[in-house]
């Protein structure tokens, strides 16, 4: 009989302790999933050469290296009335211009952008490796080479 009372008391302690643990009000509630947009690192541009074209009045030749860290994405943008040539030096870049289908360009591949084109997507295709582009602009002298879309 004594053993039965001890077993019942032990069971009661376990049940009370378990119930208290399940209904504890001191634990922090689990936060809801974040609805904030994912932030991607930005690209960096390093100018190599900028030279007025001697035989084309009002036009400038500019070459640059654009580096994309892993997961980097450029804001949608335009290059004004510049003609743009991009060559992938390292890694792979996903690119979409105007309403054309997005394409992935790998090391050694290239593309062009016509004056006035809207570059809606430019991103490093890798989450672990950087990517680099050689970008050449033929632009109107004095105009900015890149203008990001305005945010509403």
PyMOL commands that set and color helices and strands:
alter all, ss='L'
color gray80, all
select helices_A, chain A and resi 2-22
alter helices_A, ss='H'
color red, helices_A
select strands_A, chain A and resi 44-52+59-68+73-74+77-78+83-90+92-97+103-106+110-113+118-124+131-140+147-148
alter strands_A, ss='S'
color yellow, strands_A
deselect
rebuild
show_as cartoon
